[in-house]
Amino acid sequence: MQDPESIARAALRRSAVIYGLLLGVDVLVLVYIVANGAGGGAYITLSIVGLVGLLLAYHVYQHVRDLGAPLVESQGLVTRKWTRADLIIAMQSYYVTVERTVFRLRPEEYIHIDTGMYAKVVHFPNTLNVVSIHEVLDMRPAEPA
């Protein structure tokens, strides 16, 4: 069985490549619109495609920052748990909220987490992609020696 961190880093690289390819297509569309002389309704298309490009560039930037970043641990109470399809009818995604921060989980982690549970989440600092999530049974602070 593979290390959870290597699985998470592979998923992070895969997402960075996908967002990078989408950004490349977006830039090509922008260049095409500008090269053909934007006029009339093309300004609306240029604005929409430009806005989508900015959002894609932000995602690529966050993923690239996380590729070399150390992992971060967060602890807190799981206040919400839900699923949704990210592309309307495809790509089912699983989410939890831990202390006002939303984390996206893999299905095998999602089934072991319940609302009201105190959990420790190991994740990337910028994208909040989860490497592992564990229930913390003893949530009392450590006593000083």
C-alpha positions in Angstrom: 0.0 0.0 0.0 1.3 3.4 -0.9 2.1 6.2 1.5 -0.9 8.7 1.9 1.4 11.7 1.3 2.6 10.3 -2.1 -0.9 9.6 -3.2 -2.0 13.2 -2.2 1.1 14.7 -4.0 0.3 12.7 -7.1 -3.3 14.0 -7.0 -2.0 17.5 -6.5 0.4 17.2 -9.5 -2.5 15.8 -11.6 -4.8 18.7 -10.7 -2.0 21.2 -11.4 -1.5 19.7 -14.9 -5.3 19.7 -15.6 -5.7 23.4 -14.5 -2.6 24.3 -16.4 -3.9 22.8 -19.6 -7.3 24.5 -19.1 -5.4 27.8 -18.6 -3.4 27.2 -21.8 -6.6 26.7 -23.7 -8.1 29.9 -22.1 -5.0 31.9 -23.1 -5.2 30.5 -26.7 -8.9 31.7 -26.9 -7.9 35.1 -25.6 -5.1 35.4 -28.1 -7.5 34.4 -30.9 -10.1 36.9 -29.9 -7.5 39.7 -29.7 -5.8 38.8 -32.9 -9.0 38.9 -34.9 -9.8 42.3 -33.6 -12.2 42.5 -30.7 -15.3 44.5 -31.5 -18.9 44.7 -30.5 -20.0 41.5 -28.7 -16.4 40.2 -28.7 -15.7 42.4 -25.7 -18.2 40.5 -23.7 -16.6 37.2 -24.7 -13.1 38.6 -24.0 -14.2 39.7 -20.5 -15.8 36.4 -19.6 -12.9 34.3 -21.0 -10.4 36.7 -19.3 -12.2 36.3 -15.9 -12.2 32.5 -16.3 -8.4 32.7 -17.1 -7.7 34.7 -13.9 -9.5 32.1 -11.9 -7.6 29.2 -13.6 -4.3 31.1 -13.1 -5.1 31.4 -9.4 -5.7 27.6 -9.1 -2.5 26.8 -11.0 -0.6 29.2 -8.7 -2.0 27.6 -5.5 -1.3 24.1 -6.8 2.3 24.9 -7.8 2.9 26.6 -4.4 1.7 23.4 -2.6 4.0 21.1 -4.7 7.0 22.1 -2.6 5.2 23.1 0.6 5.4 21.2 3.8 2.3 19.6 5.2 0.2 21.4 7.8 -1.9 19.9 10.6 -5.3 21.3 11.7 -7.4 20.1 14.6 -11.0 20.8 15.5 -14.6 19.7 15.6 -16.2 18.4 12.4 -19.2 20.7 12.1 -20.5 19.7 8.7 -20.2 16.8 6.3 -21.6 16.7 2.7 -21.2 15.4 -0.8 -21.9 17.0 -4.2 -21.2 16.5 -7.9 -18.7 19.1 -9.0 -19.6 18.9 -12.7 -23.4 18.9 -12.3 -23.8 15.1 -12.8 -20.2 13.8 -12.7 -17.3 13.8 -10.3 -18.8 13.2 -6.9 -16.8 15.0 -4.3 -16.8 14.7 -0.5 -16.4 17.6 1.9 -16.1 18.3 5.7 -15.9 21.5 7.6 -13.5 21.5 10.5 -13.4 24.7 12.6 -14.8 26.9 9.7 -12.3 25.4 7.1 -13.7 23.3 4.3 -11.6 20.2 3.3 -12.2 17.9 0.3 -11.7 14.2 1.2 -11.3 11.0 -0.7 -14.3 8.6 -0.4 -12.5 6.1 1.9 -11.7 8.9 4.4 -15.2 10.4 4.2 -17.0 7.3 5.4 -15.0 7.2 8.6 -15.7 10.8 9.7 -18.9 11.9 11.4 -20.3 15.3 12.4 -19.4 16.2 16.0 -16.2 14.2 15.9 -12.9 15.9 17.0 -10.5 15.4 14.2 -6.9 16.0 13.1 -6.5 16.9 9.4 -3.1 16.7 7.7 -3.3 18.8 4.5 -1.5 21.1 2.1 -1.5 24.7 3.2 -2.8 26.5 0.1 -5.2 24.2 -1.7 -6.4 22.5 1.5 -6.1 19.1 -0.2 -6.3 16.4 2.6 -3.5 13.9 3.0 -5.1 12.2 6.0 -7.8 12.8 8.6 -8.0 11.0 11.9 -10.4 11.1 14.9 -8.7 12.5 18.0 -10.1 10.7 21.0 -8.3 12.7 23.8 -8.8 16.4 23.0 -7.6 17.7 26.4 -4.7 20.0 26.2 -1.4 18.6 27.4 -0.4 19.5 30.9 2.9 21.4 31.4 5.7 19.4 33.0 
